Amino acid sequence: MSFPRSFLALSCSALVLASCSFWSEHPVIINDIVKRIAAPVFMLERDIPGGKFIIQAQERIYQRGEPVTLYIEGDGFLYTTPAAADGDPTPTDPLALRLAAQDGGPNVIWLARPCQYNKGWKDGKECPSAYWTTHRFAPEVIDVYNQALDNIKATYGTPSFDLVGYDGGATLAVMLASQRSDITSLRTVAGNLEPRLVASILKAPYSEEGLNPIDFAAGVGAIPQRHFIGKNDFVTPPAVYNSFAQAVGNGSCMNVSLVDNASHDAGWVEQWAVLKGLPIDCAQPAEPQPVVFDPTPLDGDKYKRAK
């Protein structure tokens, strides 16, 4: 869950206030950010229909008929005030996409969320704001992603998926993993694994009309998984994971890492190559395992070679 644009604007100084409003007034630039992230790693855009929705995907498939690592984007912007939905949920910084861009696997796909990136309904009507606020975890949204995964399977002959969910994308990943037989692993990054608790922490609205991963937790107990928690994350702190882990019950497949120098939306991309390589099986201890911060920049190796 990202903070509202209005909350972000309050944190801007007078010097950069104009740049804060710039993003909301120039959606084309936000869409261009996606292309700038995806194109250098040969990910191609595709719109995937699901029910009444259209979900934007960025895909790199080098090996048809092989497993896919699938990333699900975070919530983006939800509310301008506690009572009013933001006009566009599209994130200015699609963190899950940036994680996907750091993934060197042969088959990598990123899925945005409903209504993000100016994607409306299939009939061309404007996407109702309920689907990025009160109904963003509604049963029909889960159906959209089940259809999207089925579409990917049919298109590329995909036998199975390794799911990675960021923020609210983790909520969806858990529910998908509990319902499908083709999910071989699950990773969450700053995951909203208990929306009711997160809403309480943020003093934000909570809707009983959305599904809660807590109610699906028992269904993922046998799936190898690792949950990453930022030590500086005040949106989804360890209490959120603990609530989910207790609901899972059997902790033999539950791996969790506390990550240095990571907040809810910062410090992940730089460390993702290391984090994604951590063991994810059903033989690891359930206690949080600290991960030491690696200060090497993304282009560190190239920089060293240049010197």
C-alpha positions, 0 to 999 in steps of 0.5 A: 500500500503506497501513501496517497499522493497528497501525503507525499506532496506534504513531504515535498519542500517548496523547491520540489513541489512542482515536480511532485504534482508533475507526475499526477498531471503527466500519466504518459511519463509514468507509462514511459517509466515502465518501458524504460525499466522493461526494454533494457532487459528485453521484456515486452508489453502485452495486455492480458484480458481477464473478465471485464479487466485488462491487465498490463504485462511485461514479459520475457520468455526465452524458453517456452514450456518451462516455468515462469517467475511471475511478479505482481505489482503493489497497490500503487496510490489508493486514497487522496484522503481517508474518504476519497479514492485517488484518481489513478492508482498507477505507481510512479515507481513500479517496484515489482517491475524493477525487481523483475528487471533484476531477475536474470531468469529466462522466463520472467513476467510482471503483472500490473494491478487492475486499473493501473497504467490507464487500463480500464475495462474491456468495454472501454469504460473507466475502471471503477475506483473500488477496484483499487480501494475497497475491492482491490482484493475482491473475489472477482479480482482474484479471478482476473489473476487466475485467468491471467495465469491461465492465459500465460500457460496457454500462450507459452505452454507454462507448466508452473509458476514461481510467484513474487508479490510486492506489497498488495501484490503479495496479498494476491500471490498468497491467495493464488498459491492457495487456489492453484496446483501449479505454484511451486514457490512463493516469495513476498517483499514487504508483503501486505499479508494481513490487510486488516492489521496494516489498515490499523497501523496506517489508520487507513480504511479497511473493507470487509468486502475484500478477501484476506490472505489470513483466511487462505494461509493454511492452504499455502503451508506446504509451498516453499516460501520466503517472506522479506521484511524491511527493517525500516518498514513501518507499513508492513512491520514484522507483526504483519508477517507474524500474524500470517505465519500463525495462521499458516500453522505448519511452519516447515516451509516458512522462511523469513528474512529481515533485510537491512537498509530496506523500508516499505518501498526502498532498498529492495532493488539493490539487493534483489539479486542476493535476496532472490538467491536465498534458499527457499525450501521446506528445511529452513528454520522459521526464525527471521534470518537477518540479511546484511546490507550489500552497498554495491550499486546496481552497476557496481561490476561494470564500474569496477571493470571500468576502473 
